[in-house]
Amino acid sequence: MPYKIEKAKSGRAKCQGCKETIDEGELRMGSEYEVGDRTSIKWKHWGCVTAKQLENIGNADNLQGYDELEEADQEAVDNTFDNPPEKQPRQKKKKAEEEEEGEAPKPKKKKAAAAAGKKKAAGGKKKKKEEEEEAEEEAGEGEEELPEEEPELEPEAVEEEEEEEAEPEPAPKPKAKKKKGKK
């Protein structure tokens, strides 16, 4: 049989439903699966078993170990088959705990690159200046500064600047590999 039910023999197994440790002596259900040439078991608290799993099992007689359970545990298993849990959408554990405690979920931290703005482009003087201005604004939040006026450049200097922006930096050449041969 691919499904087992028993009292936990130790407190080492983790529930595949709620991810909590299954304490020694707690009622647990195991699903067998094969890994390569050996068989392993994924355990769940009996209370974490889903309606779909109960449907797949069919009835309590299909659970290996059901006959060895104490009468009170057999009644709990029978009651679960008679009144299966409602299907619930899956939630991540952290979010569910925060909602139970009444806390609002914490916003994720932005990555440094996203917070700083755009990535530097090679040879882009305007982008570099914009990034410097953004950094200055972040450093002196709340202070108003008048925009700096760019000095007017002579026509020759403007042409040189345009040429610099138009020509991207050449990529470094890969080193040639030495051929190994007979000498």
TALINMO-V884937 format. One record per residue. RES is the residue in one letter. PHI is phi as a letter, one per 30 degrees, with the letter a starting at -180 (999 if undefined). PSI is psi in whole degrees, -180 to 180 (* if undefined). Layout:
RES/PHI/PSI
RES/PHI/PSI
This chain:
M/999/140
P/d/-6
Y/b/137
K/b/155
I/b/137
E/a/171
K/d/139
A/d/130
K/d/-26
S/b/178
G/c/34
R/c/-28
A/d/147
K/c/140
C/d/132
Q/d/-8
G/c/-61
C/c/-7
K/i/11
E/d/159
T/d/139
I/d/113
D/d/154
E/e/133
G/j/-10
E/d/147
L/d/129
R/b/154
M/c/135
G/c/140
S/c/122
E/d/145
Y/a/158
E/c/138
V/b/105
G/i/-120
D/c/11
R/b/162
T/c/140
S/b/170
I/b/135
K/c/125
W/c/151
K/b/148
H/e/148
W/d/-33
G/d/-15
C/c/1
V/d/137
T/c/163
A/d/-37
K/d/-41
Q/d/-42
L/d/-39
E/d/-42
N/d/-36
I/d/-40
G/j/-72
N/a/172
A/d/-28
D/d/-18
N/d/0
L/c/119
Q/d/128
G/j/-5
Y/d/-41
D/d/-26
E/d/-9
L/d/155
E/d/159
E/e/-41
A/d/-40
D/d/-38
Q/d/-39
E/d/-39
A/d/-41
V/d/-47
D/e/-41
N/d/-38
T/d/-39
F/d/-35
D/d/-34
N/b/76
P/d/152
P/d/153
E/d/149
K/d/130
Q/b/144
P/d/144
R/d/140
Q/b/149
K/d/145
K/e/-45
K/d/-46
K/d/-42
A/d/-42
E/d/-41
E/d/-39
E/d/-39
E/d/-39
E/d/-7
G/i/10
E/d/148
A/d/144
P/e/140
K/d/137
P/d/147
K/d/148
K/d/140
K/d/147
K/d/153
A/e/-41
A/d/-40
A/d/-37
A/d/-35
A/d/-17
G/j/-133
K/d/156
K/d/153
K/d/135
A/c/143
A/d/126
G/i/6
G/c/96
K/d/-34
K/d/-44
K/d/-39
K/d/-43
K/d/-41
E/d/-42
E/d/-39
E/d/-41
E/d/-42
E/d/-42
A/d/-41
E/d/-40
E/d/-43
E/d/-38
A/d/-39
G/c/52
E/e/138
G/j/-22
E/d/132
E/c/134
E/b/144
L/d/142
P/d/139
E/d/138
E/d/137
E/d/137
P/d/143
E/d/135
L/c/152
E/d/155
P/e/-37
E/d/-42
A/d/-36
V/d/-44
E/d/-43
E/d/-41
E/d/-42
E/d/-39
E/d/-40
E/d/-41
E/d/-34
A/d/-33
E/c/110
P/d/155
E/d/138
P/d/142
A/d/145
P/d/144
K/d/138
P/d/146
K/d/141
A/d/138
K/d/142
K/d/136
K/d/134
K/c/124
G/b/179
K/d/139
K/c/*
